[in-house]
Amino acid sequence: MITFITSTNKKYWDLGFDFNLETWLKFFPIDCRIIIYSEDDLLIPEDPRLEIRDLYTSCPDLITFIEKYKDNPNFRILDINYKES
């Protein structure tokens, strides 16, 4: 079995990730598993190959990293608003 791992948020979903996902479901092998890490709650299609995980719950070290570097001017990823626990 192949496991494909990706991530998205609501903004990217609205910009076309949903189309990507539909394409993957159409062309990926039936025994392929797709895990999606997301910052936001998304309405994903019903498919046994799909699993959605909350990014921040699943990756608590990410919040630690963001907090550590939030005042660093070279750290550009902070355009996001992450969920605080």
Backbone hydrogen bonds, N-H to C=O, Kabsch-Sander energy under -0.5 kcal/mol:
donor,donor_aa,acceptor,acceptor_aa,energy
4,F,2,I,-0.5
4,F,33,R,-3.4
5,I,3,T,-0.5
6,T,35,I,-2.5
8,T,37,Y,-2.2
13,W,9,N,-2.6
14,D,10,K,-2.5
15,L,11,K,-1.1
16,G,13,W,-1.3
17,F,12,Y,-1.9
18,D,13,W,-1.3
20,N,16,G,-2.0
21,L,17,F,-2.8
22,E,18,D,-2.1
23,T,19,F,-2.2
24,W,20,N,-2.7
25,L,21,L,-2.6
26,K,22,E,-1.5
27,F,23,T,-2.3
28,F,24,W,-3.3
32,C,29,P,-1.8
33,R,2,I,-3.1
34,I,49,R,-3.3
35,I,4,F,-2.9
35,I,33,R,-0.5
36,I,34,I,-0.5
36,I,51,E,-3.1
37,Y,6,T,-2.7
37,Y,35,I,-0.5
38,S,36,I,-0.5
38,S,53,R,-2.5
39,E,8,T,-1.3
44,I,42,L,-1.1
47,D,45,P,-0.6
50,L,47,D,-1.9
51,E,34,I,-2.2
53,R,36,I,-3.2
55,L,38,S,-2.7
58,S,54,D,-2.3
59,C,55,L,-1.6
62,L,59,C,-1.9
63,I,59,C,-0.6
63,I,60,P,-0.6
64,T,60,P,-1.4
65,F,61,D,-2.3
66,I,62,L,-2.6
67,E,63,I,-2.8
68,K,64,T,-2.2
69,Y,65,F,-1.9
70,K,66,I,-0.8
70,K,67,E,-0.5
72,N,69,Y,-1.8
75,F,72,N,-1.8
76,R,74,N,-1.0
78,L,75,F,-0.5
79,D,76,R,-0.6
80,I,77,I,-1.4
82,Y,80,I,-0.6
